[in-house]
Amino acid sequence: MFHPLSLFVGWRYVRARSHKFFVSFITWTSVAGVCVGVAALIVILS
């Protein structure tokens, strides 16, 4: 089964346990921010 290291590490922080809720929240907020930024760049440059 193919599991690249970067995806494994990222998935580990995304699926943080309840006592690591803050890390999971920051991770999802960062992912959402990057997605919005990329979408804005695509719309502006097209």
TITI-53569 format. One record per residue (C-alpha): residue number from 0; x, y, z. Coordinates in steps of 0.001 Angstrom, whole numbers, plus 524288, in hexadecimal, padded with zeros to 5 digits. Each point is the difference from the previous one (the first is absolute). Example, Ala and Ser with C-alpha at 12.3 -4.5 7.8 and 13.67 -1.06 7.14 Angstrom:
n/c1/c2/c3
0/8300C/7EE6C/81E78
1/8055A/80D70/7FD6C
END
This chain:
n/c1/c2/c3
0/80000/80000/80000
1/80542/80D74/7FC34
2/80167/809A3/80B64
3/808F6/80B8D/7FD96
4/80643/80586/80C33
5/7FA84/80DBF/7FE68
6/7F1FF/7FAFD/7FF11
7/8020A/7F73B/80BCC
8/80532/80B2C/80853
9/7F54F/80949/7FB66
10/7F541/7F627/8028F
11/8058E/7FD8F/80D8E
12/7FE5E/80E4E/803B6
13/7F2B4/80166/7F98A
14/7FA8C/7F477/8079F
15/804E6/804D8/80D2C
16/7F9B9/7FA60/80C04
17/7F6D7/807DB/808A4
18/80AF5/804CE/808EE
19/806C6/80561/7F3F7
20/7F402/80747/7FB30
21/80757/80CDD/7FEAA
22/80A03/7F9FA/7F6BC
23/7F523/7FA2A/7F7C7
24/7F8C0/80D04/7FFC5
25/80C23/80772/7FBA6
26/802C3/7F5B3/7F59E
27/7F256/800C0/7FA2C
28/80039/80EDB/8008E
29/80CEF/8002D/7F8B1
30/7FB16/7F675/7F5BD
31/7F3C3/8082E/7FDF5
32/80827/80C58/7FEB9
33/808D3/7F9EB/7F5CD
34/7F432/7FB15/7F857
35/7F9B4/80D7B/8000A
36/80CC5/8064D/7FBDA
37/8021A/7F692/7F4C6
38/7F1F0/8018B/7FB83
39/8016F/80ED4/8003A
40/80C86/7FF60/7F802
41/7F9B7/7F70E/7F5FD
42/7F446/8090A/7FE93
43/8083F/80C55/7FF26
44/809D5/7FA80/7F64C
45/7F5F2/7F9D5/7F704
END
